[in-house]
Amino acid sequence: MIEVKVIIHGKDRKVGAMVKALAFEIGNKYAVVGAKKEFLANTGYYVFHFDSPQRADEFRDAVATYLPVRLAKCEDSVWLP
Protein backbone atom coordinates (compact mmCIF):
# COMPACT_ATOMS: atom_id res chain seq x y z
CA MET A 1 0.00 0.00 0.00
CA ILE A 2 1.30 3.45 -0.86
CA GLU A 3 0.22 6.51 1.10
CA VAL A 4 0.21 9.92 -0.55
CA LYS A 5 -0.26 12.95 1.68
CA VAL A 6 -1.85 16.01 0.09
CA ILE A 7 -1.64 19.34 1.87
CA ILE A 8 -4.70 21.50 1.19
CA HIS A 9 -4.08 25.23 1.36
CA GLY A 10 -6.27 26.95 3.91
CA LYS A 11 -7.96 23.64 4.77
CA ASP A 12 -10.36 24.48 1.93
CA ARG A 13 -13.10 21.81 1.81
CA LYS A 14 -13.91 22.44 -1.86
CA VAL A 15 -10.31 21.90 -2.91
CA GLY A 16 -10.28 18.84 -0.66
CA ALA A 17 -13.34 17.51 -2.45
CA MET A 18 -11.61 17.89 -5.82
CA VAL A 19 -8.54 16.03 -4.53
CA LYS A 20 -10.75 13.27 -3.10
CA ALA A 21 -12.52 12.93 -6.45
CA LEU A 22 -9.19 12.46 -8.21
CA ALA A 23 -8.09 9.85 -5.65
CA PHE A 24 -11.39 7.97 -6.02
CA GLU A 25 -11.21 8.06 -9.82
CA ILE A 26 -7.60 6.85 -9.96
CA GLY A 27 -7.70 4.45 -7.02
CA ASN A 28 -11.08 3.30 -5.82
CA LYS A 29 -13.30 3.78 -2.80
CA TYR A 30 -10.55 2.37 -0.59
CA ALA A 31 -8.15 5.11 -1.70
CA VAL A 32 -10.22 7.70 0.14
CA VAL A 33 -10.95 5.80 3.36
CA GLY A 34 -10.45 8.16 6.29
CA ALA A 35 -10.47 11.30 4.14
CA LYS A 36 -13.19 13.04 6.12
CA LYS A 37 -13.81 16.78 6.13
CA GLU A 38 -13.28 16.81 9.91
CA PHE A 39 -9.81 15.32 9.42
CA LEU A 40 -8.98 18.05 6.90
CA ALA A 41 -10.28 20.75 9.26
CA ASN A 42 -8.04 19.43 12.05
CA THR A 43 -4.86 18.70 10.09
CA GLY A 44 -4.91 20.64 6.82
CA TYR A 45 -4.18 17.55 4.76
CA TYR A 46 -5.55 14.25 3.52
CA VAL A 47 -3.80 10.89 3.19
CA PHE A 48 -4.81 8.65 0.31
CA HIS A 49 -3.95 4.97 -0.16
CA PHE A 50 -3.05 3.35 -3.47
CA ASP A 51 -2.37 -0.27 -4.27
CA SER A 52 0.58 0.36 -6.61
CA PRO A 53 3.35 2.89 -7.19
CA GLN A 54 1.92 3.49 -10.68
CA ARG A 55 -1.46 4.58 -9.33
CA ALA A 56 0.20 6.79 -6.72
CA ASP A 57 2.28 8.41 -9.48
CA GLU A 58 -0.80 8.87 -11.65
CA PHE A 59 -2.57 10.53 -8.71
CA ARG A 60 0.34 12.89 -7.99
CA ASP A 61 0.48 13.82 -11.68
CA ALA A 62 -3.27 14.49 -11.74
CA VAL A 63 -3.08 16.75 -8.67
CA ALA A 64 -0.21 18.67 -10.29
CA THR A 65 -2.11 18.94 -13.59
CA TYR A 66 -5.53 19.98 -12.31
CA LEU A 67 -4.74 21.93 -9.14
CA PRO A 68 -2.19 24.73 -8.83
CA VAL A 69 0.46 24.03 -6.19
CA ARG A 70 -0.82 26.99 -4.18
CA LEU A 71 -4.09 25.10 -3.63
CA ALA A 72 -2.85 21.55 -3.04
CA LYS A 73 0.47 19.73 -3.16
CA CYS A 74 1.52 16.12 -2.71
CA GLU A 75 4.27 15.11 -0.36
CA ASP A 76 6.47 12.07 -0.89
CA SER A 77 4.75 8.72 -0.94
CA VAL A 78 5.42 6.13 1.70
CA TRP A 79 5.44 2.42 0.81
CA LEU A 80 3.63 0.28 3.38
CA PRO A 81 3.85 -3.45 2.57
C-alpha positions as CSV (number, residue, x, y, z in Angstrom):
1,M,0.0,0.0,0.0
2,I,1.3,3.4,-0.9
3,E,0.2,6.5,1.1
4,V,0.2,9.9,-0.6
5,K,-0.3,13.0,1.7
6,V,-1.9,16.0,0.1
7,I,-1.6,19.3,1.9
8,I,-4.7,21.5,1.2
9,H,-4.1,25.2,1.4
10,G,-6.3,27.0,3.9
11,K,-8.0,23.6,4.8
12,D,-10.4,24.5,1.9
13,R,-13.1,21.8,1.8
14,K,-13.9,22.4,-1.9
15,V,-10.3,21.9,-2.9
16,G,-10.3,18.8,-0.7
17,A,-13.3,17.5,-2.4
18,M,-11.6,17.9,-5.8
19,V,-8.5,16.0,-4.5
20,K,-10.7,13.3,-3.1
21,A,-12.5,12.9,-6.4
22,L,-9.2,12.5,-8.2
23,A,-8.1,9.9,-5.7
24,F,-11.4,8.0,-6.0
25,E,-11.2,8.1,-9.8
26,I,-7.6,6.8,-10.0
27,G,-7.7,4.5,-7.0
28,N,-11.1,3.3,-5.8
29,K,-13.3,3.8,-2.8
30,Y,-10.5,2.4,-0.6
31,A,-8.1,5.1,-1.7
32,V,-10.2,7.7,0.1
33,V,-10.9,5.8,3.4
34,G,-10.4,8.2,6.3
35,A,-10.5,11.3,4.1
36,K,-13.2,13.0,6.1
37,K,-13.8,16.8,6.1
38,E,-13.3,16.8,9.9
39,F,-9.8,15.3,9.4
40,L,-9.0,18.1,6.9
41,A,-10.3,20.7,9.3
42,N,-8.0,19.4,12.1
43,T,-4.9,18.7,10.1
44,G,-4.9,20.6,6.8
45,Y,-4.2,17.6,4.8
46,Y,-5.6,14.3,3.5
47,V,-3.8,10.9,3.2
48,F,-4.8,8.6,0.3
49,H,-4.0,5.0,-0.2
50,F,-3.0,3.4,-3.5
51,D,-2.4,-0.3,-4.3
52,S,0.6,0.4,-6.6
53,P,3.3,2.9,-7.2
54,Q,1.9,3.5,-10.7
55,R,-1.5,4.6,-9.3
56,A,0.2,6.8,-6.7
57,D,2.3,8.4,-9.5
58,E,-0.8,8.9,-11.6
59,F,-2.6,10.5,-8.7
60,R,0.3,12.9,-8.0
61,D,0.5,13.8,-11.7
62,A,-3.3,14.5,-11.7
63,V,-3.1,16.7,-8.7
64,A,-0.2,18.7,-10.3
65,T,-2.1,18.9,-13.6
66,Y,-5.5,20.0,-12.3
67,L,-4.7,21.9,-9.1
68,P,-2.2,24.7,-8.8
69,V,0.5,24.0,-6.2
70,R,-0.8,27.0,-4.2
71,L,-4.1,25.1,-3.6
72,A,-2.8,21.5,-3.0
73,K,0.5,19.7,-3.2
74,C,1.5,16.1,-2.7
75,E,4.3,15.1,-0.4
76,D,6.5,12.1,-0.9
77,S,4.7,8.7,-0.9
78,V,5.4,6.1,1.7
79,W,5.4,2.4,0.8
80,L,3.6,0.3,3.4
81,P,3.9,-3.4,2.6
